[in-house]
Amino acid sequence: MTSCEETDCENEAAVELHVPWADNVLVCTAHARVLAQKDGVVAEPLDDAVDDWS
């Protein structure tokens, strides 16, 4: 499994964030819940982490 791409986070990535003004990022559920609230960002749960996101 991939680690969260946020600085100093050691959690496993569970969500891919599609960010229109930057590259897509893989993040943990905690970071995804915050970052996905920005306008234009779309959160897509990774296949093996759907249960963690719902």
Biotite code that builds the C-alpha atoms (Angstrom):
import biotite.structure as struc

atoms = struc.array([
    struc.Atom([0.000, 0.000, 0.000], chain_id="A", res_id=1, res_name="MET", atom_name="CA", element="C"),
    struc.Atom([1.098, 3.555, -0.663], chain_id="A", res_id=2, res_name="THR", atom_name="CA", element="C"),
    struc.Atom([1.777, 6.113, 2.034], chain_id="A", res_id=3, res_name="SER", atom_name="CA", element="C"),
    struc.Atom([-0.035, 9.431, 2.288], chain_id="A", res_id=4, res_name="CYS", atom_name="CA", element="C"),
    struc.Atom([1.781, 12.079, 0.241], chain_id="A", res_id=5, res_name="GLU", atom_name="CA", element="C"),
    struc.Atom([1.230, 14.863, 2.798], chain_id="A", res_id=6, res_name="GLU", atom_name="CA", element="C"),
    struc.Atom([4.364, 15.985, 4.633], chain_id="A", res_id=7, res_name="THR", atom_name="CA", element="C"),
    struc.Atom([5.103, 14.148, 7.895], chain_id="A", res_id=8, res_name="ASP", atom_name="CA", element="C"),
    struc.Atom([2.122, 11.796, 7.529], chain_id="A", res_id=9, res_name="CYS", atom_name="CA", element="C"),
    struc.Atom([2.805, 8.082, 7.885], chain_id="A", res_id=10, res_name="GLU", atom_name="CA", element="C"),
    struc.Atom([-0.781, 6.872, 7.312], chain_id="A", res_id=11, res_name="ASN", atom_name="CA", element="C"),
    struc.Atom([-1.704, 4.737, 4.327], chain_id="A", res_id=12, res_name="GLU", atom_name="CA", element="C"),
    struc.Atom([-3.195, 6.471, 1.293], chain_id="A", res_id=13, res_name="ALA", atom_name="CA", element="C"),
    struc.Atom([-6.893, 5.738, 0.861], chain_id="A", res_id=14, res_name="ALA", atom_name="CA", element="C"),
    struc.Atom([-8.017, 8.481, -1.528], chain_id="A", res_id=15, res_name="VAL", atom_name="CA", element="C"),
    struc.Atom([-6.779, 9.997, -4.771], chain_id="A", res_id=16, res_name="GLU", atom_name="CA", element="C"),
    struc.Atom([-7.485, 13.710, -4.940], chain_id="A", res_id=17, res_name="LEU", atom_name="CA", element="C"),
    struc.Atom([-7.954, 15.140, -8.413], chain_id="A", res_id=18, res_name="HIS", atom_name="CA", element="C"),
    struc.Atom([-6.716, 18.728, -8.098], chain_id="A", res_id=19, res_name="VAL", atom_name="CA", element="C"),
    struc.Atom([-7.344, 20.931, -11.153], chain_id="A", res_id=20, res_name="PRO", atom_name="CA", element="C"),
    struc.Atom([-4.460, 23.355, -10.453], chain_id="A", res_id=21, res_name="TRP", atom_name="CA", element="C"),
    struc.Atom([-1.846, 20.703, -9.493], chain_id="A", res_id=22, res_name="ALA", atom_name="CA", element="C"),
    struc.Atom([-0.960, 17.047, -9.875], chain_id="A", res_id=23, res_name="ASP", atom_name="CA", element="C"),
    struc.Atom([-3.266, 14.419, -8.397], chain_id="A", res_id=24, res_name="ASN", atom_name="CA", element="C"),
    struc.Atom([-2.227, 13.270, -4.928], chain_id="A", res_id=25, res_name="VAL", atom_name="CA", element="C"),
    struc.Atom([-2.731, 10.125, -2.876], chain_id="A", res_id=26, res_name="LEU", atom_name="CA", element="C"),
    struc.Atom([-3.654, 10.915, 0.714], chain_id="A", res_id=27, res_name="VAL", atom_name="CA", element="C"),
    struc.Atom([-5.042, 9.280, 3.839], chain_id="A", res_id=28, res_name="CYS", atom_name="CA", element="C"),
    struc.Atom([-8.697, 9.690, 4.793], chain_id="A", res_id=29, res_name="THR", atom_name="CA", element="C"),
    struc.Atom([-7.939, 12.386, 7.377], chain_id="A", res_id=30, res_name="ALA", atom_name="CA", element="C"),
    struc.Atom([-6.164, 14.628, 4.865], chain_id="A", res_id=31, res_name="HIS", atom_name="CA", element="C"),
    struc.Atom([-8.711, 13.839, 2.138], chain_id="A", res_id=32, res_name="ALA", atom_name="CA", element="C"),
    struc.Atom([-11.644, 14.975, 4.269], chain_id="A", res_id=33, res_name="ARG", atom_name="CA", element="C"),
    struc.Atom([-10.023, 18.389, 4.700], chain_id="A", res_id=34, res_name="VAL", atom_name="CA", element="C"),
    struc.Atom([-8.476, 18.880, 1.259], chain_id="A", res_id=35, res_name="LEU", atom_name="CA", element="C"),
    struc.Atom([-11.549, 17.659, -0.659], chain_id="A", res_id=36, res_name="ALA", atom_name="CA", element="C"),
    struc.Atom([-13.519, 20.645, 0.647], chain_id="A", res_id=37, res_name="GLN", atom_name="CA", element="C"),
    struc.Atom([-11.635, 23.034, -1.648], chain_id="A", res_id=38, res_name="LYS", atom_name="CA", element="C"),
    struc.Atom([-13.532, 24.098, -4.765], chain_id="A", res_id=39, res_name="ASP", atom_name="CA", element="C"),
    struc.Atom([-12.812, 21.905, -7.758], chain_id="A", res_id=40, res_name="GLY", atom_name="CA", element="C"),
    struc.Atom([-11.097, 19.073, -5.867], chain_id="A", res_id=41, res_name="VAL", atom_name="CA", element="C"),
    struc.Atom([-12.610, 15.646, -6.451], chain_id="A", res_id=42, res_name="VAL", atom_name="CA", element="C"),
    struc.Atom([-11.937, 12.778, -4.049], chain_id="A", res_id=43, res_name="ALA", atom_name="CA", element="C"),
    struc.Atom([-11.882, 9.238, -5.434], chain_id="A", res_id=44, res_name="GLU", atom_name="CA", element="C"),
    struc.Atom([-11.442, 6.387, -2.928], chain_id="A", res_id=45, res_name="PRO", atom_name="CA", element="C"),
    struc.Atom([-8.813, 3.851, -3.897], chain_id="A", res_id=46, res_name="LEU", atom_name="CA", element="C"),
    struc.Atom([-10.228, 0.401, -4.709], chain_id="A", res_id=47, res_name="ASP", atom_name="CA", element="C"),
    struc.Atom([-8.857, -1.272, -1.594], chain_id="A", res_id=48, res_name="ASP", atom_name="CA", element="C"),
    struc.Atom([-9.852, 1.589, 0.740], chain_id="A", res_id=49, res_name="ALA", atom_name="CA", element="C"),
    struc.Atom([-13.500, 2.255, -0.138], chain_id="A", res_id=50, res_name="VAL", atom_name="CA", element="C"),
    struc.Atom([-14.688, 1.076, 3.285], chain_id="A", res_id=51, res_name="ASP", atom_name="CA", element="C"),
    struc.Atom([-12.382, 3.578, 5.034], chain_id="A", res_id=52, res_name="ASP", atom_name="CA", element="C"),
    struc.Atom([-13.805, 6.504, 3.062], chain_id="A", res_id=53, res_name="TRP", atom_name="CA", element="C"),
    struc.Atom([-17.526, 5.839, 3.388], chain_id="A", res_id=54, res_name="SER", atom_name="CA", element="C"),
])
